[in-house]
Amino acid sequence: MAKDIEYGTTGKPHPYHIVRPSIWPLASSGAAGLLAVGAVMYMHDVTLFGGKVGIKGVTIGLLAVLLCMFFWWKDIIFETIKENVHNKITEIGLRYGMITFIASEVMFFVAFFWAFFNGAFYPTEAIGFVWPPAEIHILDPFDIPLLMTLILLLSGSTVTWAHHAIMHGNQKDMVTALGLTVGLGVLFMGFQVYEYTHLNFGFADSIYSSAFYMATGFHGFHVLVGTIFLAVCWIRAARGHFTKDQHFGFEAAAWYWHFVDVVWLFLFVAVYIWGNMIGTDLTAAVAQ
């Protein structure tokens, strides 16, 4: 019998890996529930045991989620590197899982784009039938937003360089390229923080500001997650965890990063250029 055939609890041979019983799926569900409950209580100023829950509820839930993520993914890396039980068939399931996750993220952004375009095509009386609202200070899309776009496009090139280096067994270039990608991700977030601190409108000022902050802010959160994801891959690459034949951990991070790049291109064109420079004026349309 082939050596790569493993036996499960049924006693029948199978070509895939059945993981050991793990507490982390259950613990992660509990942590996610704790975060959701904490967020709801924070947003509704809930009082518990004589005091307001406040931001403490969100913080506790977020820490619980991060701990579960750390230990669960630590176990997965152990299975891959130490036990060497993730074969090609196992990777098929991991790939489908990552594809499904990215598809769910796409639908998040579809909702934000929907809100933005609904407000843009049908501006209400509350904002003067004009999009963007007259009181909004228009951002120049070819200033900082263009620079942020170039940074993300460059980071997409460096992560592709890293993948190319992995496929050719060039660990030095792989580590260098991943380090540059992480640095570019941090640089992008720095410019976004700078942009936010210089805007003249708040989140709740209008439908424009709410849609703008939700779309760009949620994307910024994805850049943060992707940067952390790639930073972990950077550390793993320096330790020699990735080979030409086994590097799905990096590949998943690269998929995620390219998804972040593509979403930003849509944001740049739809929100920064069209939404700021072209817009809609229903009063002018009616007058004509």
Secondary structure, DSSP 4 states (H G I P E B T S, - for coil): --TT-EE-TTS-EESS-PPPP-SHHHHHHHHHHHHHHHHHHHHTT-EETTEE-HHHHHHHHHHHHHHHHHHHHHHHHHHHHTS----HHHHHHHHHHHHHHHHHHHHHHHHHHHHHHHHHHS--GGGTTEES-TTS----TTTHHHHHHHHHHHHHHHHHHHHHHHHTT-HHHHHHHHHHHHHHHHHHHHHHHHHHHT-S--TTS-HHHHHHHHHHHHHHHHHHHHHHHHHHHHHHHHTT---SS--HHHHHHHHHHHHHHHHHHHHIIIIIIIIIII-EEHHHHHH-
